[in-house]
Amino acid sequence: MDKLNKLAEIEGMSIEDLCSHATFDGVAKGICSNPDCDYTCEVEPDQKEGYCEVCKTCTVTSAAVLAGII
């Protein structure tokens, strides 16, 4: 399962809702892009290298970036 689908599942939202949230709000849902980590948090919509509290790496990516909107 790709990270965008995993993020939607974790947040209990559709991909369309995640993208809408990221487009019209100042924050977006984000997920760690490391294969063995599904840490989620709110990030800026254009985030590509957000800090993961679990992995301690800069690998959190926003739903808008994952979806190719940004």
N, CA, C and O atoms as a GROMACS GRO file, in nm:
protein
  280
    1MET      N    1   0.086  -0.118   0.000
    1MET     CA    2   0.000   0.000   0.000
    1MET      C    3   0.090   0.124   0.000
    1MET      O    4   0.184   0.132   0.080
    2ASP      N    5   0.064   0.217  -0.086
    2ASP     CA    6   0.148   0.336  -0.088
    2ASP      C    7   0.114   0.427   0.030
    2ASP      O    8   0.011   0.412   0.096
    3LYS      N    9   0.202   0.521   0.055
    3LYS     CA   10   0.190   0.606   0.174
    3LYS      C   11   0.067   0.696   0.171
    3LYS      O   12   0.009   0.723   0.276
    4LEU      N   13   0.024   0.743   0.055
    4LEU     CA   14  -0.095   0.826   0.049
    4LEU      C   15  -0.218   0.746   0.090
    4LEU      O   16  -0.302   0.796   0.167
    5ASN      N   17  -0.230   0.626   0.042
    5ASN     CA   18  -0.342   0.540   0.082
    5ASN      C   19  -0.334   0.505   0.230
    5ASN      O   20  -0.436   0.503   0.299
    6LYS      N   21  -0.214   0.479   0.280
    6LYS     CA   22  -0.196   0.447   0.422
    6LYS      C   23  -0.235   0.566   0.509
    6LYS      O   24  -0.301   0.549   0.611
    7LEU      N   25  -0.195   0.687   0.468
    7LEU     CA   26  -0.231   0.807   0.542
    7LEU      C   27  -0.382   0.825   0.546
    7LEU      O   28  -0.438   0.857   0.650
    8ALA      N   29  -0.448   0.806   0.433
    8ALA     CA   30  -0.594   0.817   0.428
    8ALA      C   31  -0.659   0.716   0.522
    8ALA      O   32  -0.755   0.748   0.592
    9GLU      N   33  -0.607   0.594   0.522
    9GLU     CA   34  -0.661   0.489   0.610
    9GLU      C   35  -0.642   0.526   0.757
    9GLU      O   36  -0.736   0.515   0.836
   10ILE      N   37  -0.524   0.570   0.794
   10ILE     CA   38  -0.495   0.607   0.933
   10ILE      C   39  -0.584   0.722   0.978
   10ILE      O   40  -0.636   0.721   1.089
   11GLU      N   41  -0.600   0.822   0.893
   11GLU     CA   42  -0.678   0.941   0.928
   11GLU      C   43  -0.829   0.919   0.915
   11GLU      O   44  -0.907   1.003   0.959
   12GLY      N   45  -0.869   0.808   0.854
   12GLY     CA   46  -1.011   0.782   0.836
   12GLY      C   47  -1.075   0.876   0.736
   12GLY      O   48  -1.193   0.912   0.748
   13MET      N   49  -0.996   0.916   0.636
   13MET     CA   50  -1.042   1.010   0.534
   13MET      C   51  -1.022   0.949   0.396
   13MET      O   52  -0.942   0.856   0.379
   14SER      N   53  -1.093   1.001   0.300
   14SER     CA   54  -1.066   0.962   0.162
   14SER      C   55  -0.945   1.040   0.112
   14SER      O   56  -0.907   1.141   0.171
   15ILE      N   57  -0.885   0.995   0.004
   15ILE     CA   58  -0.774   1.068  -0.055
   15ILE      C   59  -0.822   1.206  -0.100
   15ILE      O   60  -0.748   1.304  -0.087
   16GLU      N   61  -0.942   1.214  -0.152
   16GLU     CA   62  -0.998   1.342  -0.195
   16GLU      C   63  -1.010   1.439  -0.077
   16GLU      O   64  -0.980   1.558  -0.091
   17ASP      N   65  -1.054   1.389   0.038
   17ASP     CA   66  -1.065   1.474   0.157
   17ASP      C   67  -0.928   1.520   0.205
   17ASP      O   68  -0.911   1.635   0.245
   18LEU      N   69  -0.830   1.430   0.202
   18LEU     CA   70  -0.694   1.468   0.241
   18LEU      C   71  -0.641   1.580   0.152
   18LEU      O   72  -0.582   1.676   0.200
   19CYS      N   73  -0.663   1.566   0.023
   19CYS     CA   74  -0.614   1.664  -0.073
   19CYS      C   75  -0.687   1.797  -0.058
   19CYS      O   76  -0.627   1.903  -0.068
   20SER      N   77  -0.817   1.790  -0.035
   20SER     CA   78  -0.895   1.912  -0.014
   20SER      C   79  -0.847   1.984   0.111
   20SER      O   80  -0.829   2.105   0.110
   21HIS      N   81  -0.827   1.910   0.217
   21HIS     CA   82  -0.777   1.966   0.343
   21HIS      C   83  -0.642   2.034   0.320
   21HIS      O   84  -0.620   2.144   0.370
   22ALA      N   85  -0.554   1.970   0.245
   22ALA     CA   86  -0.420   2.024   0.219
   22ALA      C   87  -0.426   2.146   0.128
   22ALA      O   88  -0.341   2.234   0.139
   23THR      N   89  -0.524   2.153   0.040
   23THR     CA   90  -0.533   2.262  -0.056
   23THR      C   91  -0.593   2.388   0.005
   23THR      O   92  -0.548   2.499  -0.024
   24PHE      N   93  -0.694   2.371   0.090
   24PHE     CA   94  -0.768   2.487   0.139
   24PHE      C   95  -0.735   2.527   0.282
   24PHE      O   96  -0.782   2.632   0.327
   25ASP      N   97  -0.657   2.449   0.353
   25ASP     CA   98  -0.618   2.484   0.489
   25ASP      C   99  -0.470   2.519   0.492
   25ASP      O  100  -0.397   2.490   0.398
   26GLY      N  101  -0.426   2.580   0.598
   26GLY     CA  102  -0.285   2.616   0.612
   26GLY      C  103  -0.199   2.500   0.654
   26GLY      O  104  -0.076   2.511   0.655
   27VAL      N  105  -0.262   2.388   0.689
   27VAL     CA  106  -0.188   2.268   0.728
   27VAL      C  107  -0.240   2.148   0.651
   27VAL      O  108  -0.352   2.150   0.598
   28ALA      N  109  -0.158   2.045   0.647
   28ALA     CA  110  -0.197   1.922   0.577
   28ALA      C  111  -0.157   1.803   0.663
   28ALA      O  112  -0.070   1.815   0.750
   29LYS      N  113  -0.218   1.691   0.639
   29LYS     CA  114  -0.177   1.568   0.704
   29LYS      C  115  -0.047   1.522   0.637
   29LYS      O  116  -0.031   1.536   0.516
   30GLY      N  117   0.043   1.467   0.716
   30GLY     CA  118   0.168   1.416   0.662
   30GLY      C  119   0.199   1.279   0.719
   30GLY      O  120   0.148   1.243   0.825
   31ILE      N  121   0.283   1.204   0.649
   31ILE     CA  122   0.322   1.070   0.694
   31ILE      C  123   0.469   1.048   0.665
   31ILE      O  124   0.522   1.100   0.567
   32CYS      N  125   0.534   0.972   0.751
   32CYS     CA  126   0.674   0.937   0.731
   32CYS      C  127   0.686   0.849   0.607
   32CYS      O  128   0.605   0.758   0.587
   33SER      N  129   0.785   0.877   0.524
   33SER     CA  130   0.801   0.800   0.401
   33SER      C  131   0.891   0.678   0.417
   33SER      O  132   0.911   0.603   0.322
   34ASN      N  133   0.946   0.656   0.537
   34ASN     CA  134   1.024   0.534   0.559
   34ASN      C  135   0.932   0.412   0.553
   34ASN      O  136   0.821   0.416   0.606
   35PRO      N  137   0.978   0.304   0.489
   35PRO     CA  138   0.892   0.186   0.469
   35PRO      C  139   0.835   0.125   0.597
   35PRO      O  140   0.722   0.076   0.596
   36ASP      N  141   0.910   0.126   0.705
   36ASP     CA  142   0.865   0.060   0.827
   36ASP      C  143   0.803   0.155   0.929
   36ASP      O  144   0.785   0.117   1.045
   37CYS      N  145   0.771   0.277   0.888
   37CYS     CA  146   0.717   0.376   0.981
   37CYS      C  147   0.592   0.439   0.922
   37CYS      O  148   0.589   0.475   0.804
   38ASP      N  149   0.490   0.454   1.004
   38ASP     CA  150   0.366   0.518   0.962
   38ASP      C  151   0.329   0.634   1.053
   38ASP      O  152   0.212   0.662   1.075
   39TYR      N  153   0.432   0.702   1.107
   39TYR     CA  154   0.410   0.819   1.191
   39TYR      C  155   0.337   0.926   1.110
   39TYR      O  156   0.375   0.953   0.996
   40THR      N  157   0.234   0.985   1.167
   40THR     CA  158   0.160   1.092   1.100
   40THR      C  159   0.156   1.215   1.189
   40THR      O  160   0.167   1.207   1.311
   41CYS      N  161   0.140   1.330   1.125
   41CYS     CA  162   0.129   1.457   1.196
   41CYS      C  163   0.077   1.561   1.098
   41CYS      O  164   0.060   1.533   0.980
   42GLU      N  165   0.051   1.681   1.148
   42GLU     CA  166   0.013   1.790   1.061
   42GLU      C  167   0.138   1.867   1.022
   42GLU      O  168   0.224   1.894   1.106
   43VAL      N  169   0.147   1.901   0.895
   43VAL     CA  170   0.262   1.971   0.839
   43VAL      C  171   0.215   2.079   0.744
   43VAL      O  172   0.096   2.089   0.714
   44GLU      N  173   0.308   2.160   0.696
   44GLU     CA  174   0.275   2.257   0.592
   44GLU      C  175   0.242   2.181   0.464
   44GLU      O  176   0.300   2.075   0.439
   45PRO      N  177   0.150   2.231   0.383
   45PRO     CA  178   0.109   2.158   0.262
   45PRO      C  179   0.223   2.123   0.166
   45PRO      O  180   0.212   2.024   0.093
   46ASP      N  181   0.330   2.202   0.164
   46ASP     CA  182   0.440   2.174   0.071
   46ASP      C  183   0.556   2.096   0.136
   46ASP      O  184   0.665   2.090   0.079
   47GLN      N  185   0.533   2.039   0.252
   47GLN     CA  186   0.639   1.970   0.326
   47GLN      C  187   0.687   1.844   0.254
   47GLN      O  188   0.607   1.759   0.213
   48LYS      N  189   0.819   1.833   0.238
   48LYS     CA  190   0.880   1.716   0.176
   48LYS      C  191   0.979   1.647   0.269
   48LYS      O  192   1.011   1.530   0.250
   49GLU      N  193   1.028   1.718   0.369
   49GLU     CA  194   1.131   1.665   0.458
   49GLU      C  195   1.104   1.700   0.603
   49GLU      O  196   1.193   1.747   0.674
   50GLY      N  197   0.980   1.677   0.647
   50GLY     CA  198   0.945   1.705   0.785
   50GLY      C  199   1.009   1.604   0.880
   50GLY      O  200   1.044   1.493   0.840
   51TYR      N  201   1.022   1.645   1.006
   51TYR     CA  202   1.089   1.561   1.105
   51TYR      C  203   0.995   1.453   1.158
   51TYR      O  204   0.883   1.482   1.199
   52CYS      N  205   1.041   1.329   1.156
   52CYS     CA  206   0.966   1.216   1.209
   52CYS      C  207   1.007   1.193   1.354
   52CYS      O  208   1.124   1.166   1.381
   53GLU      N  209   0.913   1.204   1.446
   53GLU     CA  210   0.939   1.185   1.588
   53GLU      C  211   0.975   1.040   1.622
   53GLU      O  212   1.037   1.015   1.725
   54VAL      N  213   0.937   0.947   1.538
   54VAL     CA  214   0.964   0.805   1.564
   54VAL      C  215   1.100   0.764   1.510
   54VAL      O  216   1.181   0.705   1.582
   55CYS      N  217   1.126   0.794   1.384
   55CYS     CA  218   1.251   0.754   1.317
   55CYS      C  219   1.366   0.848   1.346
   55CYS      O  220   1.483   0.811   1.331
   56LYS      N  221   1.333   0.969   1.388
   56LYS     CA  222   1.434   1.074   1.410
   56LYS      C  223   1.503   1.111   1.279
   56LYS      O  224   1.623   1.138   1.278
   57THR      N  225   1.427   1.111   1.168
   57THR     CA  226   1.478   1.148   1.036
   57THR      C  227   1.387   1.253   0.976
   57THR      O  228   1.275   1.273   1.023
   58CYS      N  229   1.433   1.320   0.874
   58CYS     CA  230   1.353   1.422   0.804
   58CYS      C  231   1.285   1.358   0.683
   58CYS      O  232   1.325   1.380   0.569
   59THR      N  233   1.181   1.279   0.711
   59THR     CA  234   1.117   1.199   0.607
   59THR      C  235   0.965   1.212   0.602
   59THR      O  236   0.899   1.134   0.534
   60VAL      N  237   0.908   1.310   0.672
   60VAL     CA  238   0.762   1.327   0.670
   60VAL      C  239   0.725   1.411   0.548
   60VAL      O  240   0.781   1.518   0.525
   61THR      N  241   0.629   1.360   0.472
   61THR     CA  242   0.583   1.425   0.349
   61THR      C  243   0.432   1.450   0.358
   61THR      O  244   0.357   1.366   0.408
   62SER      N  245   0.389   1.566   0.311
   62SER     CA  246   0.247   1.600   0.319
   62SER      C  247   0.166   1.524   0.215
   62SER      O  248   0.218   1.476   0.115
   63ALA      N  249   0.036   1.515   0.242
   63ALA     CA  250  -0.055   1.449   0.148
   63ALA      C  251  -0.056   1.520   0.014
   63ALA      O  252  -0.068   1.455  -0.090
   64ALA      N  253  -0.044   1.652   0.013
   64ALA     CA  254  -0.046   1.727  -0.113
   64ALA      C  255   0.074   1.692  -0.200
   64ALA      O  256   0.062   1.682  -0.322
   65VAL      N  257   0.189   1.674  -0.139
   65VAL     CA  258   0.309   1.635  -0.214
   65VAL      C  259   0.295   1.492  -0.262
   65VAL      O  260   0.326   1.462  -0.377
   66LEU      N  261   0.248   1.403  -0.176
   66LEU     CA  262   0.229   1.264  -0.213
   66LEU      C  263   0.132   1.248  -0.330
   66LEU      O  264   0.149   1.162  -0.415
   67ALA      N  265   0.030   1.334  -0.332
   67ALA     CA  266  -0.072   1.326  -0.436
   67ALA      C  267  -0.028   1.398  -0.564
   67ALA      O  268  -0.095   1.389  -0.667
   68GLY      N  269   0.083   1.469  -0.558
   68GLY     CA  270   0.132   1.541  -0.676
   68GLY      C  271   0.065   1.674  -0.699
   68GLY      O  272   0.077   1.732  -0.807
   69ILE      N  273  -0.006   1.724  -0.599
   69ILE     CA  274  -0.072   1.855  -0.610
   69ILE      C  275   0.033   1.966  -0.604
   69ILE      O  276   0.023   2.068  -0.673
   70ILE      N  277   0.132   1.945  -0.520
   70ILE     CA  278   0.242   2.042  -0.504
   70ILE      C  279   0.370   1.975  -0.546
   70ILE      O  280   0.476   2.037  -0.541
   0.00000   0.00000   0.00000
